């Protein structure tokens, strides 16, 4: 159904979703960008509650929209700009329902990521993108992590947030739900990751922040410490979390 009525109250509601407390209150978030929204529409991994689009976008995508049971509201370019968090609004945005944490698969075979204090939205989004690339089953967020539904985080995922289930959960709760999975903690002192023979059933890879590393809460869980060997003579003291995650995933999921 396409509506031409866009009220001030709806504008106010959508603007409120720029703030984490309202995203949590309503369990919805905004997605922007033509490419990403088309991916969501085709994949059906996420539930779109409403679309807000300029008429030129609606006219171009009539074939897709007529087969979907989604409310579509036509908005002007100035109205879309008021909703958008982007410097240049991209013709369409969507109000999307958050994934229910209880429906996130945590005990299945395969690899899980546990992020421990990854507070930078760009870093977090890039990690989600790497998780998508390497086939991670779910990404779990511990205390101190940036909000996945922060606009900066979503943009950094380049659409991968729609393909990888994500859930906020404590390390102990994850350990209980994913009973039997081996934990691998990324740290400066550990076994070289290229010496690890990964189990066929996967495991849990914990990534801490570059500045603070893995917290004591996560270290209390039985684990194997792993590190990325540094070439002798290299001056860098550490790798950022996203780069380290990609290297570790490449090694353990191959």
C-alpha positions in Angstrom: 0.0 0.0 0.0 1.4 3.4 -1.0 0.3 6.4 1.1 0.9 10.1 0.3 0.2 11.2 3.8 3.3 11.9 6.0 2.4 13.5 9.3 4.5 15.6 11.6 4.0 13.0 14.4 5.5 10.3 12.0 8.4 12.6 11.2 9.1 13.2 14.9 9.0 9.4 15.5 11.4 8.6 12.8 13.8 11.4 13.9 13.7 9.9 17.5 15.1 6.6 16.1 18.4 8.4 15.7 18.8 8.0 19.4 19.6 4.6 21.0 17.1 4.9 23.8 14.2 5.2 21.4 15.5 2.4 19.1 15.5 0.2 22.2 12.1 1.4 23.4 10.4 0.7 20.0 12.7 -2.2 19.0 13.0 -0.6 15.5 15.8 1.2 13.6 16.3 3.1 10.4 18.1 1.8 7.4 19.1 4.1 4.6 20.5 3.7 1.1 19.0 2.3 -2.1 21.4 -0.6 -2.4 21.1 -1.8 1.2 17.3 -1.6 1.2 17.0 -3.5 -2.0 19.1 -6.3 -0.4 16.8 -6.4 2.6 13.7 -6.5 0.3 15.1 -9.4 -1.7 16.6 -11.5 1.2 13.7 -11.3 3.6 16.0 -11.8 6.6 14.7 -8.7 8.3 11.2 -7.4 8.8 10.6 -4.0 7.2 7.7 -2.2 9.0 7.5 0.8 6.6 9.3 2.3 3.7 9.7 6.1 3.2 10.7 7.0 -0.3 10.7 9.7 -2.9 8.2 9.2 -5.8 11.1 8.6 -8.3 12.3 5.6 -6.2 8.7 4.2 -5.8 8.1 4.6 -9.6 11.3 2.7 -10.4 10.6 -0.2 -8.1 6.9 -0.8 -8.7 7.6 -4.4 -9.7 9.2 -5.3 -6.4 6.8 -3.3 -4.2 3.6 -4.8 -5.6 4.6 -8.2 -4.5 5.4 -7.2 -0.9 3.0 -6.6 2.0 4.8 -3.4 3.2 3.5 0.0 3.9 5.1 2.6 1.6 4.9 6.3 2.3 5.8 8.8 -0.4 7.9 11.7 1.0 9.5 14.7 -0.5 13.3 15.1 -0.7 13.2 17.8 2.0 11.2 15.5 4.3 13.6 12.6 3.7 16.5 14.9 4.5 14.9 15.6 7.9 14.7 11.8 8.6 18.2 10.9 7.3 21.4 10.7 9.2 23.4 10.8 5.9 24.9 14.0 4.5 23.0 13.3 1.4 19.7 11.4 1.8 19.5 8.5 -0.8 15.9 8.5 -2.0 14.6 5.9 0.5 14.8 4.8 4.1 13.1 1.9 6.0 11.9 1.4 9.5 13.1 -2.1 10.4 12.2 -4.3 13.3 15.1 -5.5 15.5 15.8 -9.3 15.6 14.5 -11.1 18.6 17.6 -12.2 20.7 15.8 -15.5 21.6 15.7 -16.4 17.9 19.4 -16.0 17.3 21.1 -19.4 16.7 23.9 -19.8 19.2 24.3 -23.6 19.6 24.5 -24.5 15.9 27.7 -25.8 14.3 29.9 -23.0 12.9 31.7 -20.0 14.2 30.4 -17.2 16.5 32.1 -13.9 17.3 32.0 -12.4 20.7 32.9 -8.6 20.8 34.2 -7.4 24.1 34.2 -3.6 24.5 34.4 -2.7 20.8 33.2 0.9 21.3 34.0 2.4 17.9 30.9 2.2 15.5 33.1 2.1 12.4 35.2 -0.7 13.8 32.1 -2.7 14.9 30.5 -2.3 11.5 33.6 -3.4 9.7 33.7 -6.5 11.9 30.1 -7.4 11.0 31.1 -7.1 7.3 34.1 -9.5 7.9 31.8 -11.9 9.7 29.5 -11.9 6.8 32.4 -12.6 4.3 33.7 -15.5 6.3 30.3 -17.1 7.1 30.1 -16.5 10.8 26.7 -17.8 12.2 26.1 -14.9 14.7 27.9 -11.9 16.2 27.4 -11.4 20.0 27.9 -8.1 21.7 29.2 -7.8 25.3 29.3 -4.8 27.6 30.9 -1.7 26.3 30.2 -2.3 22.6 28.9 0.3 20.2 25.3 0.0 19.2 24.9 -2.0 16.0 21.9 0.1 15.1 23.8 3.3 15.3 23.8 4.9 11.8 27.6 4.9 11.7 27.7 1.2 12.6 25.1 0.3 10.0 26.8 2.2 7.2 30.2 0.5 8.0 28.6 -2.9 7.6 27.9 -2.1 3.9 24.6 -4.1 4.3 26.1 -7.1 6.0 24.0 -6.4 9.1 21.1 -7.9 7.2 22.9 -11.2 6.7 24.5 -11.9 10.1 22.3 -12.4 13.2 23.4 -10.2 16.1 22.6 -10.3 19.8 23.6 -8.5 23.0 24.6 -11.1 25.6 27.0 -11.6 28.4 29.9 -13.9 28.0 28.7 -16.3 30.7 25.2 -16.5 29.1 26.7 -17.2 25.7 29.0 -19.9 27.3 25.9 -21.6 28.7 23.9 -21.4 25.5 26.7 -22.5 23.2 27.7 -25.3 25.5 30.7 -27.3 24.3 32.0 -24.7 21.9 35.7 -23.8 22.4 36.5 -20.2 23.1 39.5 -18.6 21.3 40.6 -15.2 22.9 42.5 -12.8 20.7 45.4 -11.4 22.6 49.0 -10.3 22.3 50.3 -13.4 24.2 48.9 -16.6 22.9 49.3 -19.5 20.5 50.0 -18.3 16.9 46.7 -18.5 15.2 48.3 -20.2 12.2 49.3 -23.1 14.5 45.7 -23.8 15.6 43.8 -26.8 14.1 40.2 -25.5 14.3 37.4 -28.0 15.2 35.1 -28.9 12.4 32.1 -27.8 14.5 33.5 -24.2 14.9 34.0 -22.3 18.1 33.7 -18.8 19.6 36.2 -16.1 18.8 36.4 -13.3 21.3 37.8 -9.9 20.2 38.6 -7.1 22.6 39.3 -3.5 22.1 42.7 -2.4 20.9 43.3 -0.2 23.9 42.0 -2.6 26.7 42.0 -6.1 25.3 39.8 -8.9 26.6 38.1 -8.2 30.0 38.5 -10.4 33.1 34.9 -11.5 32.8 35.6 -13.2 29.4 39.0 -14.5 30.6 37.3 -16.4 33.4 35.8 -18.7 30.8 38.0 -21.7 29.8 39.7 -20.7 26.6 42.6 -20.9 24.2 44.6 -17.7 23.8 45.6 -16.9 20.2 47.7 -14.2 18.6 48.6 -13.0 15.2 52.4 -13.4 14.8 54.2 -10.2 14.1 57.0 -10.2 11.6 60.4 -9.7 13.3 61.4 -6.0 13.3 57.9 -4.7 12.7 57.3 -1.5 14.6 53.5 -1.6 15.1 52.4 -2.5 18.6 49.0 -3.8 17.7 46.3 -4.2 15.0 42.9 -2.6 15.2 40.1 -4.9 16.1 38.5 -5.1 12.7 41.7 -6.0 10.9 42.7 -8.6 13.6 39.2 -10.2 13.3 39.5 -10.5 9.5 42.9 -12.2 9.8 41.8 -14.6 12.5 38.6 -15.5 10.7 40.6 -16.1 7.5 42.8 -18.5 9.4 40.2 -20.4 11.4 37.4 -20.7 9.0 39.4 -21.8 6.0 
